[in-house]
Amino acid sequence: MLDYPSLFALAAVVREGSFERAARALHVTPSAVSQRVRLLEERVGCALVVRGQPCVATEAGRRLCQHADQVRLLEGELREALPAATPVDDPTGARRVTLPVAVNADSLATWFLPAVTAFAASAPVLVQLAVDDEGHTADWLRQGTVLAAVTAQAQPAAGCSSRALGAMRYIAAASPAFVARHFADGVSAARLAAAPSLVFNAKDTLQQRWVQRTVGAPVPLPGHTLPSSHAFVAASLAGMGWALHPLALVEPHLARGELVALLPGTPLDVPLYWHQARLASTGLRALSDAVARAAAAGLVAVP
């Protein structure tokens, strides 16, 4: 049997990034947190957290943190259903529990936020969103950092379920002046190799995927790095570069002629999936249903 005060102390250290902040969150002293984590490490026989700035969990620590999140979520639901059966000394250290979720930036900027805000308005939890590329959000779930994720991977991790959501439709677009300057003679591999593009970060391969499909070969793309979906749109409007944009974000600009498609009729559809830990949690189930409804309204149906 695990010692849950120690388990929650470990989760707090990883969540807060330091023993001092974890102590404040748990309303105990830093030495008490350190002792609890050390006892837990002795019990399981391995290191669970790498001390640093910030502190990060080891692989074993991540799995225990995921277990702590699951227990905390179920404890919170039990407290709502049976308040008289809940100890006065709350073992989670907080009346509201945290539900960690990973999502890609473009989903957060378009269809996902209505789902999570509607859920949070009625659920006694605090949603903790982590943002990463849709090709990597599943890693957060696999590592035990989150309990659910929007991802581009169809196959769920062990102990998780998967639900198809639909596809995010992307349009390669730029300002009319940018297109006239760089693509007056049409879109070609040579033109793409010279025209500045926009990339979210080093993990962003959307532009490369569209180019590969469009011209039939990989092209080295010069690119400005802008880690923001809305900054992508603003930079494209200003003529900084071309990029793959979620249609939901740029459709009004396309309609007004402020942005134009590089090659009309060549959208890139990225299927998305909802992965979640298999957990008998009414809260997690409610969030999943809210996500599915929002996806049905905001994503493209996949044949």
Secondary structure, DSSP 4 states (H G I P E B T S, - for coil): ---HHHHHHHHHHHHHSSHHHHHHHHTS-HHHHHHHHHHHHHHHTS--EE-SSS-EE-HHHHHHHHHHHHHHHHHHHHHHH-GGGS-SS-TTSSSSEEEEEEE-HHHHHTTHHHHHHHHHHHSSEEEEEEE--TTTHHHHHHTTS-SEEEES-SSPPTTEEEEEEEEEEEEEEE-HHHHHHH-TT---HHHHHHS-EEESSTT--HHHHHHHHHHSS--PPPEEE---HHHHHHHHHTTS-BEEEEHHHHHHHHHTTSSEESSTT--EEEEEEEEEE----HHHHHHHHHHHHHHHHHSBPP-
